[in-house]
């Protein structure tokens, strides 16, 4: 069975501070995909990134960066120089690879609420 | 390009009443998902369609929930009768195909059962 754990329920920061969201996953699949989604107050989940299990390179996109470490089964997300518009709930998700029974199934974590105050 | 459209956005009903939610996925997206999101939790899969076929409905409470996707495009999720514990946000998502493709979500339908 797949499992995604986001241990941080809520993180509060002051604008311009960095914030790191933790995501730990469990899977028996040898191939899998990891995702991050953002859910602003409007409610619609917005895709941020997808990473497959063969690609452990870290990625940076503007103020966002992701650290994938297979050895610790973690896929952490950092927002640098946070802004008020970053206030949202962030979800980590896991899906199995094409040759697995978890293909097409997306397991979401419980989410981390990020509150950025001016 | 229009996104995933869901309606209604909000619904308040008394327990034991029926309710239905509608979803129009992105044009050309063969795979459609219905998720339920309880307060403070992540989305949980209810049912997944590949075209008009329900390929995963193991988490759908079939005693009161039903879904259909006629012609493999729009989908409807129905609850009859609703219970207090059904209060949640019902999210529809679509993707071009099963698997690692990115899910595009609708804004959700928030149900309150009194």
Boltz contact constraints between the chains, C-beta under 6 A:
constraints:
  - contact:
      token1: [A, 33]
      token2: [B, 100]
      max_distance: 6.0
  - contact:
      token1: [A, 43]
      token2: [B, 107]
      max_distance: 6.0
  - contact:
      token1: [A, 43]
      token2: [B, 108]
      max_distance: 6.0
  - contact:
      token1: [A, 44]
      token2: [B, 105]
      max_distance: 6.0
  - contact:
      token1: [A, 44]
      token2: [B, 107]
      max_distance: 6.0
  - contact:
      token1: [A, 45]
      token2: [B, 105]
      max_distance: 6.0
  - contact:
      token1: [A, 47]
      token2: [B, 102]
      max_distance: 6.0
  - contact:
      token1: [A, 91]
      token2: [B, 42]
      max_distance: 6.0
  - contact:
      token1: [A, 98]
      token2: [B, 99]
      max_distance: 6.0
  - contact:
      token1: [A, 103]
      token2: [B, 99]
      max_distance: 6.0
  - contact:
      token1: [A, 104]
      token2: [B, 98]
      max_distance: 6.0
  - contact:
      token1: [A, 104]
      token2: [B, 99]
      max_distance: 6.0
  - contact:
      token1: [A, 108]
      token2: [B, 42]
      max_distance: 6.0
  - contact:
      token1: [A, 108]
      token2: [B, 43]
      max_distance: 6.0
  - contact:
      token1: [A, 109]
      token2: [B, 42]
      max_distance: 6.0
  - contact:
      token1: [A, 110]
      token2: [B, 41]
      max_distance: 6.0
  - contact:
      token1: [A, 110]
      token2: [B, 42]
      max_distance: 6.0
  - contact:
      token1: [A, 111]
      token2: [B, 42]
      max_distance: 6.0
